[in-house]
Amino acid sequence: MAPDRDPVRLARDVVIFTRRSARQYNRVRSSARDLFVDVYSNALAGACVVMMVASLVVALRNEIAARSIHETSLVAMRWQVLPAGILWMALTYLAFVGIVVVARRLGPVTVGQAEGAWWLPLPIDRRPMVLPSFLRRLGAVGVVASVSYVPFSLLTALDRSPSAHVGAAATFGGGTVLAVAGAAVLQLAPASRALRASIFVGLVPVAVLPFVAAAIWPLVLVGVAATMLVAYVLHRAGAVRGSELQRGGAVSGHAVASIFFIDVNELRRSLVAERASGVSRRGSRYYARPPRRALTAVVRADVAAFLRLQPPPTAALVWQGICVGVALVTPALPVFLQLTVILIAGCVTTAGTGTVARRTAVIPELDVLLPVSPVLVRCSRTLMPALAMAAWMGALTAALAVLGAGPPSLVLLGALAGFGMGAGAVRAATRPATDWTTPPVETPFGSVPRGQLSSLLRGTDMTVLAMVPVLLALYVGVVHPWLILAQIIASATAIIVQVSTPPSR
């Protein structure tokens, strides 16, 4: 083949031509003033975020350092048997696993919709087309992961030197690059469960290396492993199937657009994995029973949809294990920090039960066609998330009660809180979209659309309200009768607010 017909050189020429044309197109429609305003706003917002995070980390670090090693926490002292290092390593491993799962969903070797229509049909090498964006993603993920690990390192290792913190953060960043490269390897064999299991097992020793920061060899080892795996992917990136490249590009574009428009529901929809090819029959017998009333049919449909569409409870069980592990860790963490972890776990798990509600919220006009009152339809939507969260909170509070965090009546308090949290999940699934027609409000973090904060807090506010009484009971260690009454009022308020508020979409 003649040199001017080299497929690699031709592919590079196509990529260079496309990106040069895109830069010229953007340069013509952008002004220096707009560029300056964007850079200034982003720099100011970034500086504000860094200052707030730094002040919070310093305050938490001082609080943890001032505590006595024998000071009690939520549970009895005899139960604090889990070394802190084991918990931090487990959390680091879970972070790596989460990065692999999210990166596999997003790509990471992808092409956009326009690139897929313009590049993929050409009979040329695809590597020059997909490698630049893949390398940029690797670099961005490694830098962001390293910077994000610094606060975690400062709070979990008080005796480290500044250079050791930097080494641990760099090691974690290298492990993140290794995880993303592992997700790229999975693109080459999408159906290989053995390969997925091997990658998850191989990340176990990588999760230990950031905690051996006193030496330089962990960073070198992670760097060598990441370089070898990235080199393997770079050599075979052109073998990724075109359908997989387009799928990842569609998911990445959907996620980026959701972040740009500050739409959390759309972001969760974009990250939901495809269902298995087989048809689920969970709840089929219950759904097949002849209903006597229209409301019964709606309830059965919602129950069957929840059983079939709800993802496995892996994430919920992981968060429950994190809450219990934080209570068992020694030396004990501050009580307010343990309660904060429980609050975050409750909010995240609650959001995960709104899958059916988020899908039905896309076309709310269909609910109007049902021969049932809209209030009863919203009650039906709330039933299964409320039962699921009642079971989750009941199991969590039962474990904490066994560990000495409170009396057995704490389980009742947790179950009651779960009903209100389930209502918060459905309320969050119907939060209104951002209104871009109103003038924005200038904040230290940049321009924010009016009403955006209230929209983002919709649903989360009821979830937090439902958890306040049980968190107070955990803090005082006693379940007073007025706390049970307050819990009933809080959960009832969350349910009433949810069923009485029409959807905004």
Number of C-alpha atoms within 10 A of each C-alpha: 6 5 8 8 10 12 15 15 15 16 20 17 13 18 19 14 11 14 11 12 12 11 10 11 11 11 11 8 7 11 10 9 9 10 11 11 11 13 12 13 17 15 14 15 17 15 14 14 13 12 12 12 13 13 11 12 17 15 13 16 17 12 14 19 14 9 14 11 12 11 12 18 23 26 22 15 17 10 14 22 14 16 14 20 15 13 17 21 19 17 15 23 21 17 15 24 20 14 20 27 18 17 21 23 21 23 24 29 31 28 26 19 15 11 18 17 12 12 21 19 10 12 9 20 20 22 19 21 24 23 18 13 15 22 15 11 17 21 15 14 18 23 18 12 20 22 16 14 20 18 18 15 19 18 18 15 16 13 11 15 13 10 11 20 24 18 23 27 27 25 31 31 28 31 29 29 30 29 29 31 28 28 26 28 25 21 24 17 13 16 10 11 11 9 15 19 10 11 19 17 13 13 21 17 11 25 22 19 20 27 24 15 22 15 13 13 13 23 23 13 16 23 19 14 17 21 16 14 19 22 13 14 23 20 11 15 25 19 13 22 15 16 12 18 23 22 19 23 24 19 22 22 17 18 21 14 15 18 13 9 16 18 19 18 23 19 18 16 16 20 16 13 13 7 11 7 6 6 8 14 11 15 16 14 9 12 20 12 10 9 13 8 10 12 17 15 16 20 21 20 19 21 21 22 19 22 18 18 14 14 15 10 11 9 15 19 14 15 19 21 15 18 23 20 21 23 28 26 20 22 20 26 23 18 16 13 15 19 19 14 18 22 18 14 20 25 21 16 25 27 24 18 26 27 23 22 22 21 15 15 20 14 10 15 12 10 15 11 9 13 12 15 12 18 15 15 19 22 19 20 26 29 18 24 30 26 18 19 28 24 18 21 27 21 16 23 27 22 17 23 20 14 20 18 23 23 18 16 16 25 23 19 26 28 26 29 32 28 29 33 39 34 35 32 31 31 31 27 25 26 22 18 18 17 14 12 8 10 11 15 12 11 10 14 15 16 13 16 17 17 15 19 11 12 20 19 13 20 28 21 17 26 30 21 21 31 25 17 26 25 20 14 20 23 17 12 17 16 20 13 10 10 17 21 12 17 25 19 17 25 26 18 16 26 25 15 16 26 21 13 13 14 17 10 12
